[in-house]
């Protein structure tokens, strides 16, 4: 009977704990496990905050402010709706995507509610054959 009790003690002592492939003590393992769970909770809270901020930003109208460098001829040719051929207005900008100094405005047509894109400068193909 003493032999089995000693074996159980030895087995409990020889139980090895691993953290990222390395053998660690029980104290170190517990400490790192607590840190890991705390970090996961922090990430969850931050993701919930970012989701709520995203919802708030979607609820607010997208105000586009500031100055832009604009190629007048290019913008003037694109300020016509592709579907109903009506004129677009800068007051109808829904969203803006910036590429360095150039921008692409997404404008909503008042007549047909189609979203049209208007680039502030000439678009060109890059080496990966994507357009700006």
URSUL-V806658 format. One record per residue. RES is the residue in one letter. PHI is phi in whole degrees, -180 to 180 (NA if undefined). Layout:
res=RES phi=PHI
res=RES phi=PHI
This chain:
res=X phi=NA
res=X phi=-63
res=X phi=-64
res=X phi=-68
res=X phi=-65
res=X phi=-66
res=X phi=-65
res=X phi=-65
res=X phi=-64
res=X phi=-63
res=X phi=-64
res=X phi=-69
res=X phi=-74
res=X phi=-85
res=X phi=-65
res=X phi=-100
res=X phi=-108
res=X phi=-116
res=X phi=-132
res=X phi=55
res=X phi=84
res=X phi=-116
res=X phi=-77
res=X phi=-132
res=X phi=-76
res=X phi=-64
res=X phi=-63
res=X phi=-65
res=X phi=-61
res=X phi=-63
res=X phi=-63
res=X phi=-68
res=X phi=-65
res=X phi=-63
res=X phi=-62
res=X phi=-65
res=X phi=-68
res=X phi=-64
res=X phi=-64
res=X phi=-63
res=X phi=-64
res=X phi=-64
res=X phi=-62
res=X phi=-64
res=X phi=-64
res=X phi=-65
res=X phi=-67
res=X phi=-67
res=X phi=-65
res=X phi=-66
res=X phi=-65
res=X phi=-68
res=X phi=-66
res=X phi=-63
res=X phi=-65
res=X phi=-66
res=X phi=-68
res=X phi=-74
res=X phi=-73
res=X phi=-79
res=X phi=-68
res=X phi=-79
res=X phi=-86
res=X phi=-102
res=X phi=-124
res=X phi=105
res=X phi=-105
res=X phi=-133
res=X phi=-91
res=X phi=-126
res=X phi=-90
res=X phi=-57
res=X phi=-62
res=X phi=-64
res=X phi=-66
res=X phi=-61
res=X phi=-70
res=X phi=-95
res=X phi=-82
res=X phi=-126
res=X phi=-64
res=X phi=-75
res=X phi=-90
res=X phi=-109
res=X phi=63
res=X phi=-88
res=X phi=-79
res=X phi=-97
res=X phi=-125
res=X phi=-65
res=X phi=-72
res=X phi=-99
res=X phi=-70
res=X phi=-96
res=X phi=-154
res=X phi=-132
res=X phi=-119
res=X phi=-103
res=X phi=-128
res=X phi=66
res=X phi=-86
res=X phi=-88
res=X phi=-137
res=X phi=-123
res=X phi=-94
res=X phi=-106
res=X phi=-112
res=X phi=-99
res=X phi=-71
res=X phi=-73
res=X phi=-84
res=X phi=-108
res=X phi=60
res=X phi=-84
res=X phi=-89
res=X phi=-112
res=X phi=-101
res=X phi=-133
res=X phi=-90
res=X phi=-85
res=X phi=-148
res=X phi=-63
res=X phi=-93
res=X phi=-138
res=X phi=-82
res=X phi=-90
res=X phi=-64
res=X phi=-91
res=X phi=61
res=X phi=-106
res=X phi=-100
res=X phi=-81
